[in-house]
Amino acid sequence: MKRFLWRFLTSTLAFLCLTLRAELPPPEKITWLINDAPPFFITQGQHKLTGICDVTLSALQQALPNIQHEELILPHTRIGKYLDEGQHACFPCMIKRAHATDRATYSDGTVVYPPHVLVLAPQIENKAGITGKAVISLTQLLTDNELIFARHGGRQFGPLLDQVLSQLSDKSEQLILRNEGKSTTSVLRLLQIQRADFTIEYPAIVNFFNTTEQQNLKQVLIAENQHQPVVGAVGCATHADDNFALRALTSINGALRDIVVKPEYQHSVSRWFTSNQQYQQWYQELVVKH
């Protein structure tokens, strides 16, 4: 009897929550925050508006014609402040979290980012222990005193890799950039001109750099994280008044259910990835089915 009553109560509560959400009107307007960070957003040049997050934003705007859409291009640090201030704004290019934060409340998944990879400068591709390997340990490279690791100061790569970096930071020679300008390509340029030997990056950023700069920087899977893809999401300001985040995300999630299953969306959003069988499996499991 108690088990039946508990199931009844939880089912009723879930139904009431869904009903309340369904009755919430959509917001009149969403301010979409954008930053110039290819290949997530591409704001100029030959590949303009083909960025990963450009594709998601365009699909959502087309699917939600009853909402007024405004776009605002800001530096990345200003985007965080805008959300923290509780503006009626959403950023369509966030990493999905299981729970809301003080900054943002998250939508359902929009895309899967393949795990970070090691990017090798040309001068070390033929180094013993590296040549021909499809998977390399980050620990191995960081403990090689002949190699220089480059990264932006404060850049994080997820719990697994960040733990390796924190444990070995005193044992490796590192070139840390403090200037955040053109942050998606500046470290890769250091490899290109042979000032550094390797870095960690998303495959999409390396693919974009190789395409637009006519380069061929080599990518190698990282042993410590090769099975850890990352799910992207829309984030809306948690502390915006008038239930903005809940209202906006109810509409956004409703639209995403139809968007993410469309073959044309899947093709466009994965343009800068290597869309292989494993990627398709991740996308189906973590975005479509989830």
Disulfide bonds with the S-S distance in Angstrom:
Cys53-Cys93 1.89
Cys90-Cys236 2.09
